[in-house]
Structure formats: structure tokens, C-alpha cells
Amino acid sequence: MIIDRQLQNNVLHYLKEKYSDGASGMELYCVAYDENIKTEQLQKQPYLGKYHNLQDNLNYLNEHGLINIYPNFKITAKGIDFITDDGGLSAILNVQTITLHQDTIQIIIEAINQSALNPTDKQKFVDELKSLPAESTKHILFELLSKGIANFPSLSALMNM
């Protein structure tokens, strides 16, 4: 299978335009390859190879929930959100709120106190952490988490010790 992102993008945008009605496989072939052919020609080379590639990519989009393939090809809400610059309604509806409790901050303070930093630096970090507004604390935690994930091989080696 050849994953063809441009072909997938063309199909998704076309199906978005045809949202209410959907489209046939022949219609998508003509759009995907900018060729106007008859159904009988699909069984001949070079069309057959292209048609199989289109089918593979359509199945892939279907498996990811971006399109439905029966009874005709239609883009799903997830497919529309995928090609929408702002993420569509999914970006609005799937917002997750993370609440930082005081005990979470306390765990971070304990980690700072157990670190190899000198006592003056430890106190400076603790005081700074306590004085930060919640949004800044969240930002710092996300940065720490990102750095931890970026160094996952080192972290997993440390955990196996």
C-alpha cells in the first residue's frame, strides 16, 4: 500500500463539498487522478493500479473514521474536523481541563528539596513556585512533562535500576 497524503487530502476536500450526497468510487477516481474514464477502463492498466491505490487509501481513511464507505463515500464529522484549520467542533468539544491541587505542588516542592541543588537554589525555586499564578505553574509542569517524555529512554533506564 502506498499512503498518498495528497490523494487523501483531495478526496477529503471533495467529499466535504459533496457532504449531503456523498460520492461514488468512480467519481472519486476521476477527482483523485484528474482523469475522466469509464468504469470498464478501471480493469485495464494503468488504471487498475491507480484504482487499487485509491481503494487502499479510502479504506485507510475509513479505518480512521474520516470517511464512511457504504452505501456511498461520505466524509464524517471527524473527517471535516481533520481538514479544518481550527480543528472544527472536536477542538471545542474535546477540551480537557487539568486541575492542579495543592498536593501536586507539594510533590514538586519535595522533588526540588531532594534534588542535588545547593540549599540556596532549592529555596529560590520553592519560593518562586509558590508565588506563581496557576497558569504559570501549569505551563511549567507541561514543560517538565515534555522534557521527561523527550528523555524517555533515560527515564526508562533509570526506572529499571
Phi and psi in degrees as a GROMACS rama.xvg file:
@    title "Ramachandran Plot"
@    xaxis  label "Phi"
@    yaxis  label "Psi"
@TYPE xy
-107.157  114.854  ILE-2
-78.3611  116.959  ILE-3
-114.775  96.597  ASP-4
-62.6973  -37.1283  ARG-5
-65.8325  -44.0841  GLN-6
-60.2869  -46.301  LEU-7
-59.8515  -43.0051  GLN-8
-63.1918  -44.096  ASN-9
-61.0386  -44.4187  ASN-10
-62.6046  -47.3462  VAL-11
-61.7735  -43.3338  LEU-12
-66.6485  -39.2072  HIS-13
-64.3606  -45.4444  TYR-14
-65.3684  -28.986  LEU-15
-65.074  -41.2012  LYS-16
-64.5814  -31.7029  GLU-17
-101.812  31.5671  LYS-18
-50.7688  -48.2359  TYR-19
-70.2707  -39.3345  SER-20
-96.664  -27.9738  ASP-21
76.4764  -168.073  GLY-22
-149.335  157.445  ALA-23
-85.8423  166.581  SER-24
-62.5522  -40.0819  GLY-25
-62.202  -43.09  MET-26
-60.6564  -43.7322  GLU-27
-67.2315  -36.0942  LEU-28
-60.0037  -47.8363  TYR-29
-61.9064  -38.1066  CYS-30
-71.4132  -45.0945  VAL-31
-64.1019  -39.6232  ALA-32
-110.816  5.23025  TYR-33
51.1699  44.9003  ASP-34
-130.214  136.449  GLU-35
-104.422  100.093  ASN-36
-125.462  171.599  ILE-37
-99.1276  156.622  LYS-38
-54.143  -41.2113  THR-39
-59.4897  -30.8667  GLU-40
-69.6821  -21.0336  GLN-41
-63.1226  -22.9837  LEU-42
-83.6962  1.38817  GLN-43
-114.652  154.761  LYS-44
-75.6874  148.114  GLN-45
-86.1364  0.200592  PRO-46
-66.9678  -35.1873  TYR-47
-60.1611  -44.7394  LEU-48
-62.795  -42.4196  GLY-49
-65.0976  -39.7473  LYS-50
-64.5404  -42.0207  TYR-51
-63.8691  -39.5984  HIS-52
-63.1779  -42.4218  ASN-53
-61.7954  -45.5648  LEU-54
-58.8555  -44.3639  GLN-55
-59.6628  -45.3993  ASP-56
-68.5839  -35.4932  ASN-57
-66.6249  -41.2852  LEU-58
-62.5009  -40.2041  ASN-59
-61.5262  -46.0373  TYR-60
-63.3125  -37.8494  LEU-61
-65.4308  -44.3645  ASN-62
-62.0931  -27.8366  GLU-63
-90.1216  3.59909  HIS-64
75.3447  17.2313  GLY-65
-86.8847  -24.7283  LEU-66
-139.377  159.042  ILE-67
-107.457  145.43  ASN-68
-110.143  -10.4597  ILE-69
-124.485  141.107  TYR-70
-78.0834  -17.4211  PRO-71
-139.453  174.152  ASN-72
-79.6666  123.099  PHE-73
-137.483  142.196  LYS-74
-76.9504  144.399  ILE-75
-94.496  170.99  THR-76
-59.4569  -38.5804  ALA-77
-63.6928  -37.4749  LYS-78
-65.3542  -41.5475  GLY-79
-64.438  -45.4321  ILE-80
-61.397  -35.3231  ASP-81
-62.2763  -39.3456  PHE-82
-94.2682  -3.30117  ILE-83
-83.3228  133.737  THR-84
-56.7638  -34.8041  ASP-85
-95.0697  5.87726  ASP-86
84.8594  -0.569394  GLY-87
63.5797  -159.009  GLY-88
-65.0398  -27.765  LEU-89
-58.6458  -37.9008  SER-90
-64.7673  -31.7683  ALA-91
-82.3467  -45.5445  ILE-92
-75.9116  -24.8245  LEU-93
-99.6993  22.6141  ASN-94
-68.2048  133.669  VAL-95
-115.676  135.398  GLN-96
-99.813  132.727  THR-97
-112.281  122.971  ILE-98
-105.221  129.21  THR-99
-97.2327  119.126  LEU-100
-90.5255  160.972  HIS-101
-59.1322  -34.9196  GLN-102
-67.2511  -27.1664  ASP-103
-66.4505  -44.4843  THR-104
-61.8592  -39.5545  ILE-105
-63.1834  -37.9228  GLN-106
-63.9804  -39.8006  ILE-107
-65.6318  -41.4172  ILE-108
-62.4135  -41.2239  ILE-109
-62.7226  -39.8535  GLU-110
-64.1491  -39.3232  ALA-111
-63.6946  -45.2274  ILE-112
-65.2778  -27.5632  ASN-113
-89.6047  -2.32764  GLN-114
-74.4789  173.267  SER-115
-86.384  7.80082  ALA-116
-66.4851  156.565  LEU-117
-72.7699  155.211  ASN-118
-55.3429  -35.1979  PRO-119
-64.9407  -45.3847  THR-120
-65.7134  -39.3888  ASP-121
-57.8678  -48.601  LYS-122
-63.9848  -38.3317  GLN-123
-61.2056  -46.1311  LYS-124
-63.4357  -43.0834  PHE-125
-63.3504  -46.5627  VAL-126
-61.6115  -42.3327  ASP-127
-63.9236  -44.3808  GLU-128
-60.8062  -43.1503  LEU-129
-66.5299  -28.2784  LYS-130
-88.1173  -11.8711  SER-131
-73.1218  144.971  LEU-132
-69.4216  162.457  PRO-133
-56.4059  -41.8825  ALA-134
-62.4971  -40.6225  GLU-135
-66.6341  -39.3354  SER-136
-63.2735  -42.5851  THR-137
-59.7375  -44.5237  LYS-138
-60.3948  -44.5527  HIS-139
-62.4009  -42.9738  ILE-140
-63.2532  -40.6355  LEU-141
-64.5687  -38.1948  PHE-142
-64.2995  -43.9147  GLU-143
-62.5811  -42.5394  LEU-144
-62.9602  -43.0511  LEU-145
-61.2031  -43.1874  SER-146
-65.4976  -38.6815  LYS-147
-63.1924  -42.543  GLY-148
-67.435  -39.2542  ILE-149
-63.0615  -29.2785  ALA-150
-105.887  31.0167  ASN-151
-57.2679  -40.4413  PHE-152
-57.4909  -41.4852  PRO-153
-66.9444  -39.8119  SER-154
-65.3122  -43.7946  LEU-155
-67.5991  -35.0111  SER-156
-64.6404  -40.0614  ALA-157
-64.9452  -39.0987  LEU-158
-69.9056  -26.5489  MET-159
-80.9643  -8.24412  ASN-160
